């Protein structure tokens, strides 16, 4: 767990995006932060309390 999420933590999205038959939605990282934070246009970090 981290309180300092980074875009690189969503690196699996890059691999999945290369599958032609799959359309990716918004990626999510659950971590030790206080509020929802967009790391990029398709990757958001959410507080662990969201689960």
C-alpha positions as CSV (number, residue, x, y, z in Angstrom):
1,X,0.0,0.0,0.0
2,X,1.1,3.5,-0.7
3,X,0.0,7.1,-0.1
4,X,1.9,8.2,-3.2
5,X,0.3,6.6,-6.2
6,X,2.0,7.0,-9.6
7,X,0.9,6.5,-13.2
8,X,3.4,3.7,-13.6
9,X,1.4,1.7,-11.1
10,X,-1.3,1.3,-13.8
11,X,1.2,-0.2,-16.3
12,X,-1.0,-3.3,-16.9
13,X,-3.4,-1.0,-18.8
14,X,-0.7,-0.5,-21.4
15,X,-0.4,-4.2,-22.0
16,X,-4.2,-4.8,-22.0
17,X,-4.7,-1.9,-24.5
18,X,-2.7,-3.8,-27.1
19,X,-5.4,-6.5,-27.3
20,X,-7.5,-5.4,-30.4
21,X,-10.7,-7.0,-29.2
22,X,-10.7,-5.3,-25.8
23,X,-11.8,-1.8,-25.0
24,X,-10.5,-0.4,-21.8
25,X,-12.4,1.7,-19.4
26,X,-11.1,3.7,-16.5
27,X,-8.3,2.1,-14.5
28,X,-8.3,2.3,-10.7
29,X,-5.6,2.1,-8.1
30,X,-6.7,1.6,-4.5
31,X,-4.3,3.2,-2.1
32,X,-3.7,5.1,1.2
33,X,-4.8,8.6,0.0
34,X,-7.4,10.9,1.4
35,X,-9.4,11.7,-1.8
36,X,-10.0,10.6,-5.4
37,X,-7.1,11.7,-7.5
38,X,-6.8,11.5,-11.3
39,X,-3.4,10.4,-12.3
40,X,-4.1,10.6,-16.0
41,X,-7.3,10.8,-18.2
42,X,-7.9,7.1,-17.8
43,X,-6.4,6.3,-14.4
44,X,-7.7,7.3,-11.0
45,X,-6.3,6.7,-7.5
46,X,-9.0,6.0,-4.9
47,X,-8.9,5.8,-1.1
48,X,-8.9,2.2,0.1
49,X,-12.1,3.0,1.9
50,X,-14.0,2.9,-1.4
51,X,-14.1,-0.9,-1.4
